[in-house]
Amino acid sequence: MASVYYGSEMMGETATANPVYMSQAMLANFSSAEYYANEATRAEENVVLAGYEEKKEYAAPVKLGMLVAVPLTGRWGLQTGLNYMRHRTVSSQKTTSATIHDRRTYHYMGIPLQATYQIVRSSWGGIYAVGGGEADFNVKARGEMDGHDYSPQRDRLQLSATLGAGLQYTPLPQIALYAEPQIAYYFDNGSAVDTRMKDQPLNFSLQFGLKYIFQ
């Protein structure tokens, strides 16, 4: 079984929350006579950076929409439109000498296609069930690291399946304000971009917006 070495030039105990493996180039900055004495050992054993801690948090996604609802038959209908969604990732990397804060914000425009079923219909609006899918396009990505702005890599097309309920209020004929708590499952799109959708594919979201209802 291969050993695990912690690269450090400081005395005393060291620990790492999430081990970070170092390349041979990085190892040149550290000294260990026993370790470097055997070239074969260097190729086989794992070396991690000591005193390293990484913390990552995902802000709750913000989702707004403008939808069009089309009644079909009975209580059934379809809705589609355009959604705006924001995902934010905040991470910090701490070493023995410094702490780096990295904040990334990803802006998505999504096109949903969902079936609806009216549970309660009233003159003031109604309550309905909703389910279907959505395609989200990452239109903008912004990063900020310790006060310096940069442009991170954009995410790929993100597909998801959704299931939830809706409450709508119709202050004007054919115009409704709605709120939809939903559970969404985000499929793996093969992107290396780090968002809540990758780390937690099953997500709860609350969407608000404006809806036009065909009659």
N, CA and C atoms as a LAMMPS dump frame, in Angstrom:
ITEM: TIMESTEP
0
ITEM: NUMBER OF ATOMS
645
ITEM: BOX BOUNDS ff ff ff
-5.0000000000000000e+02 5.0000000000000000e+02
-5.0000000000000000e+02 5.0000000000000000e+02
-5.0000000000000000e+02 5.0000000000000000e+02
ITEM: ATOMS id mol type element x y z
1 1 1 N 0.863 -1.199 0
2 1 2 C 0 0 0
3 1 3 C 0.891 1.237 0
4 2 1 N 0.586 2.159 -0.844
5 2 2 C 1.38 3.383 -0.943
6 2 3 C 1.151 4.273 0.262
7 3 1 N 2.187 4.979 0.678
8 3 2 C 2.091 5.914 1.793
9 3 3 C 1.557 7.25 1.299
10 4 1 N 1.16 8.09 2.242
11 4 2 C 0.728 9.443 1.924
12 4 3 C 1.623 10.407 2.672
13 5 1 N 2.31 11.285 1.955
14 5 2 C 3.21 12.258 2.56
15 5 3 C 2.555 13.628 2.543
16 6 1 N 2.741 14.378 3.61
17 6 2 C 2.23 15.748 3.683
18 6 3 C 3.41 16.689 3.493
19 7 1 N 3.371 17.472 2.403
20 7 2 C 4.454 18.402 2.13
21 7 3 C 4.381 19.593 3.06
22 8 1 N 5.38 19.828 3.862
23 8 2 C 5.368 20.949 4.789
24 8 3 C 6.782 21.323 5.155
25 9 1 N 7.003 22.608 5.362
26 9 2 C 8.3 23.096 5.804
27 9 3 C 8.202 23.672 7.205
28 10 1 N 7.087 23.364 7.916
29 10 2 C 6.87 23.909 9.238
30 10 3 C 6.878 22.787 10.26
31 11 1 N 7.228 23.109 11.489
32 11 2 C 7.246 22.147 12.571
33 11 3 C 5.844 22.002 13.137
34 12 1 N 5.556 20.869 13.786
35 12 2 C 4.283 20.681 14.46
36 12 3 C 3.307 19.892 13.621
37 13 1 N 2.093 19.734 14.136
38 13 2 C 1.084 18.938 13.478
39 13 3 C 0.445 19.709 12.332
40 14 1 N 0.055 18.996 11.308
41 14 2 C -0.614 19.609 10.167
42 14 3 C -1.841 18.777 9.828
43 15 1 N -2.811 19.397 9.142
44 15 2 C -4.031 18.7 8.746
45 15 3 C -4.568 19.315 7.479
46 16 1 N -5.357 18.559 6.739
47 16 2 C -5.98 19.065 5.524
48 16 3 C -7.41 18.564 5.457
49 17 1 N -8.336 19.456 5.182
50 17 2 C -9.744 19.07 5.116
51 17 3 C -10.022 18.274 3.848
52 18 1 N -9.519 18.767 2.717
53 18 2 C -9.63 18.073 1.446
54 18 3 C -8.234 17.954 0.857
55 19 1 N -7.628 16.762 0.869
56 19 2 C -6.25 16.621 0.396
57 19 3 C -6.106 17.07 -1.045
58 20 1 N -5.033 17.814 -1.319
59 20 2 C -4.728 18.28 -2.666
60 20 3 C -3.418 17.635 -3.093
61 21 1 N -3.462 16.834 -4.138
62 21 2 C -2.284 16.109 -4.57
63 21 3 C -1.374 17.01 -5.39
64 22 1 N -0.066 16.906 -5.125
65 22 2 C 0.914 17.77 -5.764
66 22 3 C 1.63 17.041 -6.892
67 23 1 N 1.942 17.795 -7.937
68 23 2 C 2.714 17.255 -9.039
69 23 3 C 4.186 17.198 -8.651
70 24 1 N 4.985 16.541 -9.498
71 24 2 C 6.418 16.469 -9.212
72 24 3 C 7.05 17.861 -9.232
73 25 1 N 6.51 18.772 -10.059
74 25 2 C 7.043 20.14 -10.088
75 25 3 C 6.8 20.844 -8.76
76 26 1 N 5.615 20.627 -8.174
77 26 2 C 5.318 21.227 -6.88
78 26 3 C 6.197 20.649 -5.778
79 27 1 N 6.537 19.342 -5.92
80 27 2 C 7.342 18.688 -4.891
81 27 3 C 8.741 19.295 -4.781
82 28 1 N 9.177 19.96 -5.846
83 28 2 C 10.513 20.561 -5.824
84 28 3 C 10.626 21.645 -4.759
85 29 1 N 9.481 22.169 -4.296
86 29 2 C 9.495 23.217 -3.279
87 29 3 C 9.615 22.667 -1.863
88 30 1 N 9.547 21.358 -1.719
89 30 2 C 9.598 20.75 -0.399
90 30 3 C 10.793 19.811 -0.31
91 31 1 N 11.224 19.519 0.929
92 31 2 C 12.405 18.7 1.129
93 31 3 C 12.08 17.491 1.982
94 32 1 N 12.491 16.32 1.522
95 32 2 C 12.372 15.089 2.286
96 32 3 C 13.416 14.137 1.744
97 33 1 N 14.541 13.993 2.446
98 33 2 C 15.66 13.203 1.946
99 33 3 C 15.254 11.757 1.715
100 34 1 N 14.457 11.224 2.629
101 34 2 C 14.044 9.833 2.495
102 34 3 C 13.151 9.636 1.283
103 35 1 N 12.289 10.606 1.047
104 35 2 C 11.338 10.474 -0.055
105 35 3 C 12.024 10.597 -1.404
106 36 1 N 12.921 11.548 -1.535
107 36 2 C 13.567 11.784 -2.81
108 36 3 C 14.687 10.789 -3.096
109 37 1 N 15.036 9.963 -2.131
110 37 2 C 16.138 9.027 -2.334
111 37 3 C 15.776 7.93 -3.321
112 38 1 N 14.488 7.654 -3.486
113 38 2 C 14.054 6.565 -4.343
114 38 3 C 13.144 7.113 -5.433
115 39 1 N 13.599 7.096 -6.679
116 39 2 C 12.82 7.649 -7.783
117 39 3 C 11.546 6.855 -8.02
118 40 1 N 11.599 5.535 -7.843
119 40 2 C 10.416 4.7 -8.043
120 40 3 C 9.341 5.035 -7.02
121 41 1 N 9.762 5.338 -5.807
122 41 2 C 8.804 5.697 -4.757
123 41 3 C 8.072 6.971 -5.121
124 42 1 N 8.774 7.949 -5.717
125 42 2 C 8.168 9.219 -6.072
126 42 3 C 7.035 9.009 -7.069
127 43 1 N 7.165 8.04 -7.945
128 43 2 C 6.156 7.83 -8.984
129 43 3 C 4.927 7.119 -8.459
130 44 1 N 5.068 6.368 -7.346
131 44 2 C 3.974 5.542 -6.876
132 44 3 C 3.207 6.133 -5.709
133 45 1 N 3.862 6.903 -4.857
134 45 2 C 3.23 7.347 -3.639
135 45 3 C 2.485 8.66 -3.831
136 46 1 N 1.474 8.845 -3.015
137 46 2 C 0.673 10.057 -3.07
138 46 3 C 1.268 11.112 -2.153
139 47 1 N 1.261 12.347 -2.61
140 47 2 C 1.745 13.456 -1.807
141 47 3 C 0.668 14.522 -1.781
142 48 1 N 0.299 14.971 -0.6
143 48 2 C -0.73 15.993 -0.488
144 48 3 C -0.176 17.237 0.171
145 49 1 N -0.826 18.345 -0.081
146 49 2 C -0.404 19.63 0.452
147 49 3 C -0.92 19.784 1.878
148 50 1 N 0.001 19.951 2.825
149 50 2 C -0.383 20.034 4.233
150 50 3 C -0.97 21.401 4.562
151 51 1 N -1.83 21.423 5.579
152 51 2 C -2.395 22.662 6.055
153 51 3 C -3.398 23.279 5.107
154 52 1 N -3.931 22.477 4.191
155 52 2 C -4.85 23.004 3.185
156 52 3 C -6.283 22.688 3.591
157 53 1 N -7.139 23.707 3.526
158 53 2 C -8.558 23.526 3.786
159 53 3 C -9.355 24.219 2.684
160 54 1 N -10.417 23.564 2.254
161 54 2 C -11.26 24.15 1.212
162 54 3 C -12.71 24.108 1.665
163 55 1 N -13.393 25.229 1.509
164 55 2 C -14.798 25.337 1.872
165 55 3 C -15.568 25.86 0.676
166 56 1 N -16.725 25.243 0.428
167 56 2 C -17.509 25.628 -0.743
168 56 3 C -18.974 25.753 -0.341
169 57 1 N -19.61 26.827 -0.794
170 57 2 C -21.019 27.06 -0.504
171 57 3 C -21.742 27.451 -1.791
172 58 1 N -23.01 27.038 -1.863
173 58 2 C -23.838 27.382 -3.016
174 58 3 C -25.035 28.183 -2.531
175 59 1 N -25.205 29.37 -3.096
176 59 2 C -26.361 30.188 -2.745
177 59 3 C -27.612 29.597 -3.375
178 60 1 N -28.752 29.783 -2.699
179 60 2 C -30.016 29.296 -3.256
180 60 3 C -30.265 29.97 -4.596
181 61 1 N -30.635 29.204 -5.623
182 61 2 C -30.823 29.808 -6.956
183 61 3 C -31.995 30.774 -6.993
184 62 1 N -31.819 31.858 -7.743
185 62 2 C -32.873 32.838 -7.985
186 62 3 C -33.468 32.542 -9.358
187 63 1 N -34.796 32.41 -9.43
188 63 2 C -35.419 32.034 -10.694
189 63 3 C -36.658 32.892 -10.952
190 64 1 N -36.68 33.566 -12.108
191 64 2 C -37.801 34.404 -12.53
192 64 3 C -38.238 33.968 -13.922
193 65 1 N -39.528 34.113 -14.224
194 65 2 C -39.993 33.643 -15.517
195 65 3 C -41.089 34.488 -16.135
196 66 1 N -41.222 34.37 -17.447
197 66 2 C -42.339 34.923 -18.217
198 66 3 C -42.867 33.779 -19.071
199 67 1 N -44.084 33.323 -18.748
200 67 2 C -44.623 32.12 -19.365
201 67 3 C -45.877 32.41 -20.176
202 68 1 N -46.172 31.476 -21.068
203 68 2 C -47.41 31.469 -21.842
204 68 3 C -48.098 30.149 -21.557
205 69 1 N -49.365 30.196 -21.119
206 69 2 C -50.133 28.993 -20.809
207 69 3 C -51.181 28.764 -21.89
208 70 1 N -51.263 27.517 -22.356
209 70 2 C -52.202 27.159 -23.41
210 70 3 C -53.105 26.039 -22.898
211 71 1 N -54.397 26.313 -22.675
212 71 2 C -55.316 25.243 -22.255
213 71 3 C -55.468 24.204 -23.363
214 72 1 N -55.582 22.916 -22.987
215 72 2 C -55.762 21.848 -23.959
216 72 3 C -57.186 21.31 -23.887
217 73 1 N -57.422 20.43 -22.937
218 73 2 C -58.756 19.864 -22.787
219 73 3 C -59.039 19.619 -21.314
220 74 1 N -60.258 19.913 -20.895
221 74 2 C -60.587 19.73 -19.486
222 74 3 C -59.712 20.61 -18.604
223 75 1 N -59.022 19.974 -17.667
224 75 2 C -58.146 20.697 -16.744
225 75 3 C -56.677 20.7 -17.193
226 76 1 N -56.4 20.067 -18.314
227 76 2 C -55.017 19.951 -18.778
228 76 3 C -54.603 21.142 -19.638
229 77 1 N -53.297 21.43 -19.615
230 77 2 C -52.753 22.51 -20.413
231 77 3 C -51.254 22.371 -20.581
232 78 1 N -50.683 23.264 -21.35
233 78 2 C -49.236 23.343 -21.557
234 78 3 C -48.767 24.748 -21.231
235 79 1 N -47.513 24.862 -20.79
236 79 2 C -46.92 26.184 -20.611
237 79 3 C -45.464 26.157 -21.045
238 80 1 N -45.043 27.269 -21.612
239 80 2 C -43.659 27.447 -22.036
240 80 3 C -43.334 28.926 -21.919
241 81 1 N -42.117 29.301 -22.258
242 81 2 C -41.738 30.709 -22.146
243 81 3 C -40.248 30.861 -21.974
244 82 1 N -39.868 31.77 -21.088
245 82 2 C -38.459 32.081 -20.867
246 82 3 C -38.223 32.303 -19.375
247 83 1 N -37.234 31.597 -18.833
248 83 2 C -36.876 31.732 -17.423
249 83 3 C -35.468 32.291 -17.273
250 84 1 N -35.288 33.085 -16.236
251 84 2 C -33.947 33.548 -15.857
252 84 3 C -33.568 32.871 -14.543
253 85 1 N -32.352 32.334 -14.488
254 85 2 C -31.883 31.651 -13.292
255 85 3 C -30.446 32.079 -12.983
256 86 1 N -30.172 32.318 -11.701
257 86 2 C -28.821 32.7 -11.278
258 86 3 C -28.3 31.681 -10.277
259 87 1 N -27.085 31.199 -10.523
260 87 2 C -26.417 30.291 -9.59
261 87 3 C -25.121 30.947 -9.127
262 88 1 N -24.87 30.864 -7.834
263 88 2 C -23.652 31.472 -7.28
264 88 3 C -22.889 30.449 -6.452
265 89 1 N -21.59 30.357 -6.707
266 89 2 C -20.697 29.464 -5.969
267 89 3 C -19.66 30.307 -5.251
268 90 1 N -19.525 30.105 -3.948
269 90 2 C -18.536 30.825 -3.141
270 90 3 C -17.604 29.794 -2.515
271 91 1 N -16.32 29.903 -2.799
272 91 2 C -15.356 28.954 -2.257
273 91 3 C -14.177 29.693 -1.651
274 92 1 N -13.54 29.049 -0.697
275 92 2 C -12.335 29.609 -0.079
276 92 3 C -11.299 28.494 0.039
277 93 1 N -10.065 28.831 -0.315
278 93 2 C -8.942 27.899 -0.203
279 93 3 C -7.948 28.47 0.812
280 94 1 N -7.716 27.727 1.865
281 94 2 C -6.856 28.198 2.944
282 94 3 C -5.601 27.341 3.027
283 95 1 N -4.442 28.001 3.02
284 95 2 C -3.168 27.324 3.234
285 95 3 C -2.547 27.875 4.509
286 96 1 N -1.359 27.427 4.811
287 96 2 C -0.692 27.899 6.026
288 96 3 C -0.295 29.363 5.936
289 97 1 N -0.277 29.915 4.71
290 97 2 C 0.199 31.294 4.562
291 97 3 C -0.849 32.265 4.032
292 98 1 N -1.964 31.767 3.462
293 98 2 C -2.931 32.693 2.855
294 98 3 C -4.292 32.024 2.715
295 99 1 N -5.324 32.864 2.553
296 99 2 C -6.677 32.399 2.279
297 99 3 C -7.192 33.123 1.041
298 100 1 N -7.669 32.359 0.069
299 100 2 C -8.15 32.919 -1.186
300 100 3 C -9.661 32.705 -1.271
301 101 1 N -10.391 33.781 -1.545
302 101 2 C -11.843 33.713 -1.693
303 101 3 C -12.199 33.855 -3.168
304 102 1 N -13.027 32.943 -3.649
305 102 2 C -13.415 32.913 -5.059
306 102 3 C -14.937 32.872 -5.152
307 103 1 N -15.522 33.875 -5.814
308 103 2 C -16.969 33.948 -5.979
309 103 3 C -17.299 33.92 -7.468
310 104 1 N -18.133 32.952 -7.849
311 104 2 C -18.512 32.82 -9.255
312 104 3 C -20.03 32.886 -9.395
313 105 1 N -20.498 33.666 -10.354
314 105 2 C -21.931 33.817 -10.597
315 105 3 C -22.23 33.431 -12.043
316 106 1 N -23.191 32.527 -12.208
317 106 2 C -23.567 32.041 -13.533
318 106 3 C -25.017 32.434 -13.823
319 107 1 N -25.222 33.072 -14.978
320 107 2 C -26.554 33.518 -15.386
321 107 3 C -27.059 32.619 -16.516
322 108 1 N -28.259 32.082 -16.333
323 108 2 C -28.852 31.168 -17.31
324 108 3 C -30.178 31.718 -17.828
325 109 1 N -30.435 31.453 -19.097
326 109 2 C -31.75 31.677 -19.69
327 109 3 C -32.292 30.31 -20.075
328 110 1 N -33.499 29.996 -19.581
329 110 2 C -34.046 28.672 -19.787
330 110 3 C -35.346 28.684 -20.566
331 111 1 N -35.577 27.612 -21.311
332 111 2 C -36.827 27.425 -22.051
333 111 3 C -37.514 26.183 -21.483
334 112 1 N -38.614 26.372 -20.735
335 112 2 C -39.331 25.231 -20.178
336 112 3 C -40.412 24.727 -21.132
337 113 1 N -40.768 23.469 -20.99
338 113 2 C -41.931 22.902 -21.664
339 113 3 C -42.577 21.967 -20.647
340 114 1 N -43.752 22.376 -20.149
341 114 2 C -44.357 21.665 -19.033
342 114 3 C -45.853 21.46 -19.25
343 115 1 N -46.338 20.35 -18.715
344 115 2 C -47.767 20.088 -18.688
345 115 3 C -48.33 20.582 -17.361
346 116 1 N -49.556 21.088 -17.387
347 116 2 C -50.202 21.568 -16.168
348 116 3 C -51.552 20.878 -15.995
349 117 1 N -51.949 20.714 -14.733
350 117 2 C -53.256 20.149 -14.417
351 117 3 C -53.892 21.021 -13.344
352 118 1 N -55.047 21.602 -13.655
353 118 2 C -55.723 22.513 -12.737
354 118 3 C -56.396 21.72 -11.602
355 119 1 N -55.945 21.985 -10.378
356 119 2 C -56.533 21.339 -9.201
357 119 3 C -57.696 22.168 -8.669
358 120 1 N -57.469 23.465 -8.579
359 120 2 C -58.503 24.399 -8.128
360 120 3 C -58.602 25.523 -9.149
361 121 1 N -59.827 25.777 -9.647
362 121 2 C -60.048 26.879 -10.579
363 121 3 C -61.025 27.865 -9.947
364 122 1 N -60.658 29.155 -10.009
365 122 2 C -61.484 30.178 -9.372
366 122 3 C -61.375 31.473 -10.164
367 123 1 N -62.248 32.416 -9.853
368 123 2 C -62.213 33.72 -10.52
369 123 3 C -60.95 34.492 -10.156
370 124 1 N -60.377 34.206 -9.006
371 124 2 C -59.154 34.892 -8.592
372 124 3 C -57.882 34.25 -9.139
373 125 1 N -57.979 33.019 -9.643
374 125 2 C -56.802 32.336 -10.151
375 125 3 C -56.946 30.839 -10.036
376 126 1 N -56.02 30.196 -9.351
377 126 2 C -56.122 28.753 -9.194
378 126 3 C -54.859 28.126 -8.648
379 127 1 N -54.971 26.813 -8.397
380 127 2 C -53.849 25.989 -7.942
381 127 3 C -53.706 24.846 -8.937
382 128 1 N -52.485 24.535 -9.316
383 128 2 C -52.276 23.525 -10.349
384 128 3 C -51.005 22.72 -10.076
385 129 1 N -50.951 21.544 -10.66
386 129 2 C -49.739 20.727 -10.663
387 129 3 C -49.007 20.964 -11.981
388 130 1 N -47.68 20.857 -11.947
389 130 2 C -46.884 21.129 -13.147
390 130 3 C -45.722 20.145 -13.226
391 131 1 N -45.409 19.696 -14.428
392 131 2 C -44.287 18.785 -14.614
393 131 3 C -43.813 18.804 -16.05
394 132 1 N -42.528 18.57 -16.245
395 132 2 C -41.981 18.578 -17.603
396 132 3 C -40.473 18.672 -17.592
397 133 1 N -39.931 19.519 -18.454
398 133 2 C -38.48 19.658 -18.557
399 133 3 C -38.086 21.071 -18.93
400 134 1 N -36.791 21.319 -18.878
401 134 2 C -36.277 22.655 -19.199
402 134 3 C -34.867 22.551 -19.752
403 135 1 N -34.54 23.435 -20.683
404 135 2 C -33.189 23.559 -21.227
405 135 3 C -32.65 24.923 -20.835
406 136 1 N -31.542 24.945 -20.096
407 136 2 C -30.948 26.195 -19.603
408 136 3 C -29.626 26.472 -20.312
409 137 1 N -29.483 27.708 -20.78
410 137 2 C -28.282 28.135 -21.495
411 137 3 C -27.533 29.145 -20.62
412 138 1 N -26.257 28.881 -20.373
413 138 2 C -25.437 29.798 -19.585
414 138 3 C -25.005 30.97 -20.468
415 139 1 N -25.636 32.122 -20.292
416 139 2 C -25.382 33.269 -21.165
417 139 3 C -24.28 34.184 -20.637
418 140 1 N -23.974 34.073 -19.351
419 140 2 C -22.938 34.932 -18.786
420 140 3 C -22.35 34.283 -17.54
421 141 1 N -21.04 34.437 -17.364
422 141 2 C -20.354 33.939 -16.177
423 141 3 C -19.406 35.02 -15.677
424 142 1 N -19.449 35.288 -14.382
425 142 2 C -18.607 36.33 -13.799
426 142 3 C -17.913 35.785 -12.548
427 143 1 N -16.628 36.085 -12.421
428 143 2 C -15.87 35.646 -11.263
429 143 3 C -15.199 36.807 -10.568
430 144 1 N -15.018 36.671 -9.268
431 144 2 C -14.323 37.688 -8.477
432 144 3 C -13.473 36.975 -7.424
433 145 1 N -12.175 37.182 -7.49
434 145 2 C -11.238 36.539 -6.584
435 145 3 C -10.453 37.598 -5.824
436 146 1 N -10.764 37.719 -4.541
437 146 2 C -10.087 38.684 -3.67
438 146 3 C -10.058 40.087 -4.281
439 147 1 N -11.215 40.532 -4.766
440 147 2 C -11.336 41.892 -5.279
441 147 3 C -10.998 42.062 -6.738
442 148 1 N -10.578 40.999 -7.414
443 148 2 C -10.207 41.092 -8.826
444 148 3 C -11.223 40.318 -9.671
445 149 1 N -11.803 40.998 -10.667
446 149 2 C -12.78 40.361 -11.539
447 149 3 C -12.087 39.536 -12.619
448 150 1 N -12.73 38.453 -13.002
449 150 2 C -12.233 37.641 -14.105
450 150 3 C -13.422 36.931 -14.75
451 151 1 N -13.191 36.315 -15.904
452 151 2 C -14.247 35.626 -16.638
453 151 3 C -14.039 34.117 -16.571
454 152 1 N -14.797 33.412 -15.737
455 152 2 C -14.657 31.957 -15.666
456 152 3 C -15.259 31.28 -16.883
457 153 1 N -14.969 30.013 -17.033
458 153 2 C -15.522 29.232 -18.13
459 153 3 C -17.038 29.141 -18.012
460 154 1 N -17.73 29.259 -19.135
461 154 2 C -19.187 29.127 -19.139
462 154 3 C -19.595 27.657 -19.077
463 155 1 N -20.794 27.441 -18.556
464 155 2 C -21.346 26.104 -18.467
465 155 3 C -21.914 25.687 -19.815
466 156 1 N -22.078 24.38 -20.004
467 156 2 C -22.709 23.86 -21.209
468 156 3 C -24.235 23.887 -21.055
469 157 1 N -24.927 23.521 -22.124
470 157 2 C -26.373 23.392 -22.067
471 157 3 C -26.747 22.457 -20.926
472 158 1 N -27.668 22.896 -20.065
473 158 2 C -28.08 22.124 -18.897
474 158 3 C -29.543 21.71 -19.049
475 159 1 N -29.794 20.401 -19.075
476 159 2 C -31.149 19.876 -19.176
477 159 3 C -31.62 19.404 -17.812
478 160 1 N -32.917 19.564 -17.551
479 160 2 C -33.463 19.149 -16.267
480 160 3 C -34.891 18.661 -16.427
481 161 1 N -35.332 17.838 -15.476
482 161 2 C -36.73 17.401 -15.383
483 161 3 C -37.316 18.045 -14.131
484 162 1 N -38.548 18.536 -14.211
485 162 2 C -39.151 19.286 -13.106
486 162 3 C -40.51 18.714 -12.735
487 163 1 N -40.847 18.877 -11.456
488 163 2 C -42.147 18.459 -10.945
489 163 3 C -42.497 19.368 -9.775
490 164 1 N -43.71 19.904 -9.769
491 164 2 C -44.059 20.81 -8.681
492 164 3 C -45.521 21.206 -8.691
493 165 1 N -45.807 22.314 -8.036
494 165 2 C -47.159 22.859 -7.951
495 165 3 C -47.095 24.353 -8.22
496 166 1 N -48.241 24.929 -8.54
497 166 2 C -48.282 26.35 -8.842
498 166 3 C -49.493 27.02 -8.235
499 167 1 N -49.301 28.278 -7.885
500 167 2 C -50.391 29.127 -7.402
501 167 3 C -50.398 30.377 -8.262
502 168 1 N -51.533 30.688 -8.893
503 168 2 C -51.583 31.868 -9.741
504 168 3 C -52.753 32.768 -9.368
505 169 1 N -52.509 34.064 -9.528
506 169 2 C -53.499 35.103 -9.234
507 169 3 C -53.699 35.914 -10.505
508 170 1 N -54.952 36.086 -10.921
509 170 2 C -55.252 36.777 -12.18
510 170 3 C -55.913 38.133 -11.915
511 171 1 N -55.112 39.191 -11.76
512 171 2 C -55.673 40.523 -11.524
513 171 3 C -56.335 41.094 -12.771
514 172 1 N -55.924 40.615 -13.957
515 172 2 C -56.494 41.068 -15.239
516 172 3 C -56.828 39.839 -16.074
517 173 1 N -57.788 39.936 -16.959
518 173 2 C -58.104 38.81 -17.834
519 173 3 C -56.874 38.363 -18.632
520 174 1 N -56.584 37.067 -18.592
521 174 2 C -55.481 36.441 -19.331
522 174 3 C -54.094 36.783 -18.783
523 175 1 N -54.018 37.598 -17.754
524 175 2 C -52.725 37.934 -17.144
525 175 3 C -52.7 37.4 -15.713
526 176 1 N -51.663 36.64 -15.385
527 176 2 C -51.57 36.038 -14.057
528 176 3 C -50.188 36.261 -13.462
529 177 1 N -50.155 36.427 -12.146
530 177 2 C -48.925 36.378 -11.368
531 177 3 C -48.859 34.986 -10.75
532 178 1 N -47.701 34.351 -10.794
533 178 2 C -47.626 32.974 -10.317
534 178 3 C -46.397 32.734 -9.439
535 179 1 N -46.505 31.696 -8.622
536 179 2 C -45.376 31.19 -7.834
537 179 3 C -45.41 29.673 -7.931
538 180 1 N -44.255 29.085 -8.236
539 180 2 C -44.182 27.642 -8.428
540 180 3 C -43.03 27.03 -7.626
541 181 1 N -43.318 26.376 -6.506
542 181 2 C -42.284 25.567 -5.849
543 181 3 C -42.094 24.278 -6.638
544 182 1 N -40.852 23.973 -6.986
545 182 2 C -40.585 22.82 -7.837
546 182 3 C -39.384 22.032 -7.326
547 183 1 N -39.401 20.75 -7.659
548 183 2 C -38.222 19.9 -7.492
549 183 3 C -37.682 19.632 -8.89
550 184 1 N -36.395 19.892 -9.08
551 184 2 C -35.776 19.704 -10.398
552 184 3 C -34.605 18.746 -10.279
553 185 1 N -34.482 17.861 -11.246
554 185 2 C -33.307 16.986 -11.338
555 185 3 C -32.495 17.428 -12.554
556 186 1 N -31.232 17.809 -12.31
557 186 2 C -30.354 18.3 -13.369
558 186 3 C -29.474 17.167 -13.874
559 187 1 N -29.562 16.887 -15.158
560 187 2 C -28.777 15.807 -15.756
561 187 3 C -27.326 16.246 -15.956
562 188 1 N -26.417 15.291 -15.851
563 188 2 C -24.994 15.571 -16.021
564 188 3 C -24.726 16.002 -17.46
565 189 1 N -24.195 17.21 -17.635
566 189 2 C -23.905 17.714 -18.979
567 189 3 C -22.43 17.598 -19.349
568 190 1 N -21.638 16.943 -18.513
569 190 2 C -20.235 16.721 -18.834
570 190 3 C -19.348 17.931 -18.67
571 191 1 N -19.866 19.012 -18.095
572 191 2 C -19.087 20.234 -17.933
573 191 3 C -18.283 20.194 -16.635
574 192 1 N -17.109 20.833 -16.653
575 192 2 C -16.273 20.922 -15.46
576 192 3 C -16.638 22.122 -14.595
577 193 1 N -17.594 22.933 -15.051
578 193 2 C -18.021 24.101 -14.285
579 193 3 C -18.681 23.651 -12.987
580 194 1 N -18.263 24.252 -11.874
581 194 2 C -18.71 23.829 -10.551
582 194 3 C -19.899 24.67 -10.092
583 195 1 N -21.091 24.069 -10.078
584 195 2 C -22.285 24.749 -9.605
585 195 3 C -23.05 23.807 -8.69
586 196 1 N -24.066 24.334 -8.06
587 196 2 C -24.923 23.516 -7.203
588 196 3 C -25.601 22.405 -8
589 197 1 N -25.878 22.651 -9.279
590 197 2 C -26.537 21.66 -10.118
591 197 3 C -25.674 20.428 -10.316
592 198 1 N -24.337 20.588 -10.275
593 198 2 C -23.443 19.446 -10.432
594 198 3 C -23.276 18.706 -9.112
595 199 1 N -23.116 19.468 -8.024
596 199 2 C -22.866 18.865 -6.717
597 199 3 C -24.132 18.259 -6.115
598 200 1 N -25.283 18.885 -6.383
599 200 2 C -26.561 18.41 -5.854
600 200 3 C -27.569 18.379 -7.016
601 201 1 N -27.578 17.318 -7.817
602 201 2 C -28.444 17.274 -8.999
603 201 3 C -29.926 17.42 -8.677
604 202 1 N -30.363 16.946 -7.506
605 202 2 C -31.766 17.076 -7.125
606 202 3 C -31.917 18.327 -6.277
607 203 1 N -32.647 19.316 -6.797
608 203 2 C -32.731 20.619 -6.159
609 203 3 C -34.169 21.074 -5.997
610 204 1 N -34.403 21.862 -4.94
611 204 2 C -35.685 22.53 -4.751
612 204 3 C -35.524 23.981 -5.18
613 205 1 N -36.51 24.516 -5.872
614 205 2 C -36.455 25.912 -6.29
615 205 3 C -37.843 26.531 -6.175
616 206 1 N -37.871 27.84 -6.074
617 206 2 C -39.125 28.59 -6.033
618 206 3 C -39.064 29.637 -7.132
619 207 1 N -39.982 29.536 -8.061
620 207 2 C -39.989 30.419 -9.224
621 207 3 C -41.178 31.372 -9.147
622 208 1 N -40.913 32.641 -9.481
623 208 2 C -41.957 33.668 -9.553
624 208 3 C -42 34.222 -10.969
625 209 1 N -43.14 34.793 -11.34
626 209 2 C -43.165 35.422 -12.645
627 209 3 C -44.53 35.874 -13.098
628 210 1 N -44.568 36.176 -14.389
629 210 2 C -45.755 36.687 -15.051
630 210 3 C -46.159 35.698 -16.131
631 211 1 N -47.494 35.468 -16.248
632 211 2 C -47.966 34.462 -17.199
633 211 3 C -49.118 35.033 -18.037
634 212 1 N -49.051 34.756 -19.342
635 212 2 C -50.137 35.101 -20.253
636 212 3 C -50.918 33.825 -20.549
637 213 1 N -52.234 33.88 -20.37
638 213 2 C -53.075 32.694 -20.521
639 213 3 C -53.951 32.839 -21.763
640 214 1 N -53.76 31.943 -22.728
641 214 2 C -54.625 31.925 -23.918
642 214 3 C -56.008 31.405 -23.528
643 215 1 N -57.014 31.976 -24.137
644 215 2 C -58.382 31.531 -23.883
645 215 3 C -59.13 31.286 -25.185
